[in-house]
Amino acid sequence: MHDIIAVLANGIGFVSETYPGIWIFDTARYLIGAGSVYVIVNIALAHALRNRKIRERSPDWTQKRREILASLRTAAIFAGVGGLSIAGLMAAGFDVVYGDPLARGWPYLIFSTVMLIVLHDAWFYWTHRLIHCPKLFRRFHREHHKSHNPSPWAAYSFDPGEAVVNAIYLPLVLLFIPSAGLAIFIFINHMMIRNAIGHSGYELFPSARNGRPMFDWMTSVTHHDLHHAQAGWNYGLYFSWWDRLMGTEHPLYHEKFAEAVRKPLDGSAIQARKNPLAHTLAAVGFLVVSSSCVLETATVSMQQTLGRAHDMIDVLAQAAPDKAAHQIMQAQ
């Protein structure tokens, strides 16, 4: 009983020392990220971007206040579930985060940063589709879709359940792809800015002469705005390949994008949508290569984890006889 109380006391002490700093960081990251996008895009550049505004009406402050309050709650959950989990893993001896960005070389730094983003997009797509199931939607995702016409403040406007689903991604993936603090910093800030931009209501992505997105493999603002307008389509976060591979991209996406940038389609966008074989093959090839890299990294990480476990077992095995002998001497 005494040991249990000691463990609980240590755990409470760890949380009380660690959580406040993580919470302040996650809250500031949201307020600075979403706030910067809102001030720059929706206020300072609103007139200059008026021809790229996706919808005529703008969200009122009643909606934006609700989005901010829900997002602040999400930041607290991110800090508690995601941040504390990572800190706990490090305290337990798991090298999931390391300080020197070049400790494993530039190639691994680039690889880990890219994979954190690519795998997060896959995690988001599939969990996003899951929580759109009718039985889960009301409990996990309804809060976010209250913003039918969202603002950048809706970036983290989640129900608690959805916040937990998103928070567990980073500690989980770091078990298989240990990453430098710099890689994680780039990942979480990229996530914040892309999320806020995706809810800004202004099409900020460049278009080609034929009216299609210049970077058609990325999700534009129109891409995610259509998801809020018609929730059965466009589940991707950063990239469009999962939606195209699984047939969940809105059938009028390219037309809507062309409307947002005021460039009528020349017909090639419609033809590309009818014949998506090239996009599908490219996505499959990329996923195969990425999966092999992740598997190799996960194998190395698992071997290191098993090595630490064996060392711990040896220490305990050596300590057990000494403890038993000490107890016998005390009994005598």
N, C-alpha and C positions, 0 to 999 in steps of 0.2 A: 504494500500500500504506500509505504514511504517512497519507494522508487517511482511509482506512478505519479505521486504528487510532485516529485522533483522534476520529472519529465514535463509535466504540465506547466510548472513554474518556468522552466527553461523555455518552453514554447511560447508562453505568454510574453516573456521578456524579449525573445527574438522578434515577435510580431510588433511589440510596442516600440522597439528600437528601429525596425526596418520599414514598417508600413508607412509612417508619415512622410518620409522622404520620397518613396515611390509614388504615393498618392499626389503629393505636390507636383512632382515631375509630370505625371500623366494628365493631371488637371491643367497644368500650364501648357502642356503640349496641345491639348484640345483648344483651349482658349486662344492661344497664339496662332495655331494653324487655321482653325475655322474662322477666327476673327480677322486674320490677315486677308484670307481669301474674300471674306464678306466686304471688308473695307475697300480693298483694291478693285475687285470685280463688280460688286453690287452697288458700290457708292461712287468711288473715284472714276471708274471707267464705264459707268452705266450709260452715259450719253454716247461715248465713243463706240460702245458695243451694242447700241440700240438695234442695229440691223441684224444682230446675231442673238437676240433674245428669243428663247424657244417658245415661251408663252406670253400672252399679252399682260396678264395679271401677275402681280408680285405677292408673295406671302405677307400677311399682316403680322404685327408684333405679338398678337396673342399666340399665333402658331410658333413664331420664333422663340418666344419665352418658354413654351412647352418643350421645344426641341433642345434648348439650352439646359433646362432642368433635367431632362431625361439623359442628355449626354454627360452631364456632371455625375449623375448616378453611375453611368457606364464607366467613366474614368475611375471611380472608386472601386468598381468591380474588377476592372482591368488590373488595378494596383494590387488588389487582394488576391485574385485568382492567378493572374499571369505573373506579376512582379514578385509576389511572395513565393510562388512555386519555383521560379528561377533562383531566387536568393536561397531558398531552402535546399535546392539541389546542389548549389555551390557550397553551402555550409556542410553538406553531407559528403563532400569530397568529389562530386561529379564536375569535371572540367568542361561545363557547357558554355561558359563565357571566359574569354581570356583577354588580357589588356593590350598586349603588343599586337597591332594589326598585321605586322609582318612576321609574326612568330612562325607561321606556317607558309610564308611566302605570298607574293602578289597573286599568283594564280589561284590559290585557295581562297584568298580574301575576296577576289572577284567572283569565284564560283559560289562561295557561301552566300554572298550578298544577293546574287542573281537567284539562287535557289530558294532563299527565304521569300522572295517576292513571287516567284513562279509557283512554288508549292502553296503559298498562301492564297493565290488566285484559285488553285484547284480546290483547296479546303473550303474557301468561301463559296465557290460555285455549288459544290455538292451539299454543303450544309444549308446553303441558301435555298436550294430546291427542296431539301428535306423539310425545313420549317415553313415552307409554303403549303405543305399538306394540310388539309382543312382541320384535322384534329390537333395540329401543332401551331397553326397560324395564330390563333387567338391568344395563346399563352406565350409564344416566343417572338412573334414578328408584327403583331398588330400595331404596336406603338410607332414603329418606323413608317408604316404605310398610312398613318394618320396624316402625314405630310404628303398629300396627293400632289401638291405643287411645292417641292421642297426648297429649302435655302441651305447655304453652307453650314448653318448651325445644326442641321439634321444629320451631320456626318456620323455621330455616335448616339443618335436618338433611338436607343434599343430598349426592348423589354429586358428584365434581368436575365432571363433564360438565354436570350440571344447574346447578351454580353458575355455570359459564361462560355458559350460555345465558341465565340471569337477569341476569348482570353486564353483558352487552353491550347490554342495552336502553337504559340511561340515556345513555351516550355516543352511541349511535346516534340516539336521538330528539332529543338536544340539537343535533345538526347541523341539524335542520329546525325545531326550536322552541327557540331560545336562551332561557335562563331566568335569573331572578335567583337569587342564592344562597338567599334566603328561600324561594322557590318550591321549590327542590330540597330544602331542609331540611324543609319541610312534607311533601313527597312521601315522602322516605326514612323519616321517622319515622311517618307514617301507614301506610306499608307494613309497618314493623316491628310496630307495635301491633296493626293489624288481623290480621296473620299470627299473632301470639302469642295473641290473643283467639280466633281461629278454631280453635286447637288446645287451648283451655283445658279442654274437656269439660263446660262449663256454658253453658246457653243464656242469654246476656246480653241478647239483643235483645228488645224489647217485642212483645207480641202484642195483636191486636185482640180484641174480644169474641167474634168467631166462631171464634177459635182459630188464625187465620192470622197470619203475621208482619205487624206494623204497617208495616214498611218492606220490602215484599215484593220490591222491585227490588234489594235488597242481599242478599248472601250472609250468612246467619246462622251461628252456631256449628254448629247441627244440619246445615246444608247441607254444610259441609266435613267434618264428622264422618262423614256418610254416605259421603263419598268414600273415607275411610280404611276404613270398614267394607265397602264394596262399590265397588271401584276403577273400575268402568266408568261411573260417573255423576258429575255435579257437578264439572266441571273449573274453574269460575269462581273468581276470587280475591276481588274486591270486590263484583261485581254479578252478578245472576242472569240478565240478559237474553241473554247468549250461550248459556247452557245451554238456555233456553227457545226461543230462535230456532233452535237446531240440534238440539233434541229430546234433549238429554243430561241433563236434570234428572231426578233419581230420581223415579219415578212415585209413590212414597209419601212424598215429602219433606214435604208439608203435614201429613200424618198424624203423621209422626215429630216434626215441630216441635210440634204440638199435644200430643203425649205429653210432650215435654220441658218444656213450660210448664204442663202439667196442665190444659189446657183442651180438652175434647172438641170436635171440629168440628161445626158446625151444617149442613154440607152445601155451603155456598157455596165452600169451598176446593176440593172435589172438582170442582164445576161449573166453576170458574175454570181448573183444570188441563185439563179436557176441551175447553175453548173458549179457547185462548190467543191469539186473534186480536188483541185489544186490546193485549196485551203485545208481540206481534210487531210490530204497526204502530208502536207507540211507540218500540221499539228501533230499527227501521229508520229512522224519521224522525230520531231523535237521531244515528244514525251518519251519515246524509247531511249534516246540518248540521255535525257535527264534522269530517267529511272535507273539506268545502269550506273550513272555517277553517284546517285543517292545510295544505291545498294552497296557500292564499294565503300563509301564513307560510313554508312551504317555498320558494315561489317567490322571496320577498324574500331569504331566507337564501341561496339558490343564486346569486342575482344578486350579492350581496355577496361570496360566495366566488369567483365568476368574476372580479369586479372586482379582488380581491386577486391572483388568479392572473395576470391581464393585467399588473398593475403589476410583479409579480415577473419576468415574462418581459421586460418593457421594461428593467428594471434589469440583468438578465443580458445582454440584447442590447447594451446600452451598454457594459457592462464587458468583453465579449469582445474587441472591437477593441483596447481599451487594453492588455489582457493580452497579446494577440498581438504588438502593437508592442513591448511591453517585452521579450518573449522574443526578437524579432528583433534589438533593440539589444544584448542580452546576447550573442547569437551572433556579432555583428560585433566 
